[in-house]
Amino acid sequence: MNKDADNEAEIVRRYIKLAGLIKDGRMVNRDKESRAREYVKLNKRIIDQIDERNKIFETTNYGKLILQSNSVQYYLIKLIILRSFSHNNEFEKDLERLPFGALVGYLNVCAQTTKDLEQINQLKNYKDKRDALAHKMFTAKKLTPKECELAIQLGDKIIKYLLESLKQKYMINGADKISEFPEKFNKLAKLVESMEDRMVKLEKEVKELKK
């Protein structure tokens, strides 16, 4: 079966779903036939765009940028937690649900160093590049291959800063590789949380003894 026959068969299937009447092998309701043809045409256009988008991501640096942005967001959340007064799991879950731009806003509020503040503009620039890739690849504002390459370089610098800030806070050694850091960070975070819980219990015990 050739493409034209496949396309016509898809139109007929859509026409039947619209409760169109078929007589002598022909579609007799012109309005429903027109709607069926428009639906199949639009559906094919969307599928072609998805295929093209997937091909772009699989064969170029575009896919690398998308994956990198997930790492940037992960370490940004960890830094916000360290810079804020709330270190509980619920706060972390709330941060994980936020879009990238909102996380940048959080860092702007809880920044503790001038270097933190300097990262705000870098993060905003990086976010703009990632958004162009995620939402504007089929418009005039799409991200060019060169812009993508520069965005990846910027992302590497941002991740390096975030890792250095986190390692400095927890005095982590030998965790320069991104793949190694989450496990080390999570172990230390749990240890700190356990120590904080213990301090709260001790304070309660001391209060009880003073009564």
N, C-alpha and C positions, 0 to 999 in steps of 0.2 A: 504493500500500500504506500503510495507516494505522499508527500507533504500536503498537497492540495486535498487529497482524499481524506487524510487524517484530520485536516482542518474542517472539512465539510461534515465529517462524522461527529466531531466535537460540537459543531453548531447544531446539528440535529439533536444530540443529547441534551444540549442546553435548552433548545426549543421545546422538547418534550417535558423538561422540568418546569417550564413556564406554562404547561398545560396547553401547548399548541396542538392544533388538529392536523393530522397527516392524512392526505387522500391521494390514492394512486401513487404512493411513494413521494409525494410532494408536500411541502409545507404550505398550507393555505392561508394561515393568518399572517399577513404581511407585517403588522406591528410587532408581533412576538418574534417573527423571524429576524426583523431588524434589530430588536433588542438582543437576541441570541448572538447575532453576528458581531454586534458592538462589544458584548461581554467577552466573547472568545478573542477578539482582536486586542482588547485591553489586557486580558489575562496573559496573552502571549507576550505583549510588550513588557509586562511586569516580570515575567519569568526570564525573558532575555536580559533585562537589566540586572536581575539577581545573579544570573549566570556570569554576566560580564563583571559584576562586582566581585564575585567569588574568585574569578580568574585573576583579577587585579590583585586581590589579597594574597593569593597562593603563589604568584610568580614575581612579586616585587617587594619592596620594603614597606608597602602599605600594611601588610599583615603584621610585620614586625612592630610597627608603631602602635597598632591596636593592642598587641600583647604587652608591649612596654608600658602603655598607659595604665594597664591593670596593676603593674608593679608600682608605678608612681602613686597610684591611688591607695594601694595597700600601705606603703610606708608613710604616706602623708597622714593617713588615719592614725597610725601608731605614734607619730610625732605630736599630733593634736592631743591625743590622750595624755602623753607625757607632759605637755605644756599646759594642760588644764587642771582644774581642781578635782574633777570627777574621773576616777580610774576604773569604774565598775563595768561589768560586762554589758549591762543594758545600754550604757552610753556608747560603747563600742558598736553594738548592734544598730543603734540609731544612726551613728556616723556611716556605717556600711550601706545604709539605705539612701544616703544623700547623694545628689549628683556632684560631679567634680567641682563645679563652680561654687557650690555651697561649702564644700570642704576648704577651698581656698579662702573663703570668707571667714571660716572658723579659725584658720591659722592666723589671719590678719588680726583677729580679736585676741587670741591667746599667745601671740608671739612674745618671746622673752629676750631676744637678741636682735641686734641690727641686721645680722645675717638672715635671721628668720624673715624680717621685713623685706630684705633684698630679694628673697625668693618669691615674694608675692607676684611681682611683675613677670618673673620667669615662668611661674606656674600659669598665670593668665595667658601668656603668649603660647605656652605649650597646649593649654586647653583649647585655644582658638584653632590651632593646627589640627588637634585631634577631632574637634567638632567639624571642621571642614572636611576631614576624611570620612567621618561617620555619617554626615547629613547632606553634604553638598558636592559629592563626587560626580553628579550628573547635571551640575549647574556651572555657570561661568566662574563661580567662586571655588571650584574644586582645587584640591591640593596637588601641586605639581610634584613630579619625582624629586626634583632638587629641594623643594620646600619640605618634603617628607624626610629626606636625608638630614637636613638641618634640624628638623624637629626631633629626630632620633638622637642626634648629638646633644641637643638641649636636654632631652629626657635623661640621657646618661649622666649629665652634670647634676640634674636635680636629684636623681637617685643617689648619686655619690654624696651629695650634701645631706640628704635625709638619713642615709646609713651612718655617716660620720656623726651626726647629731645624736642618733639613737645609741651608737656605740659609746660615745662620750658620756652620755647620761648613765648608762649601765656598766661602763668600763669593760666592754666586750672586746676580747682579743681573738684574732684568727677567724673573723667572720666577714671577710671582705667580699666573699662570693654571695651574690643575692640568694642563691639556692640554699645556702647554709644558714642564712640569717633568721628566717622565720622561726625555726625550731629553737635556736638559742634565745631569741627574744621572748618567745612564749614561755620557755622554762623560767627565765628571769622574772618575767611579769607575774607568773604564778607564785614565785618565791616572794616577791615584794608584796603581793596581795596577801599571802599567808602571814607574812610578818606584820602587816598592818592589822589584820584580824587579831593576831596575838596581842598587839599593843592595846587594842580596844578592850580585849578581855582582861588584860592586866590592869588597865585603868579602872574597870568595873570592880575587880577584886580589891584594889586599893581603897576605893570608895566604901566598899562593904566593911572593910577592916576599920575604917575611921568612924563608923557609926557606933 
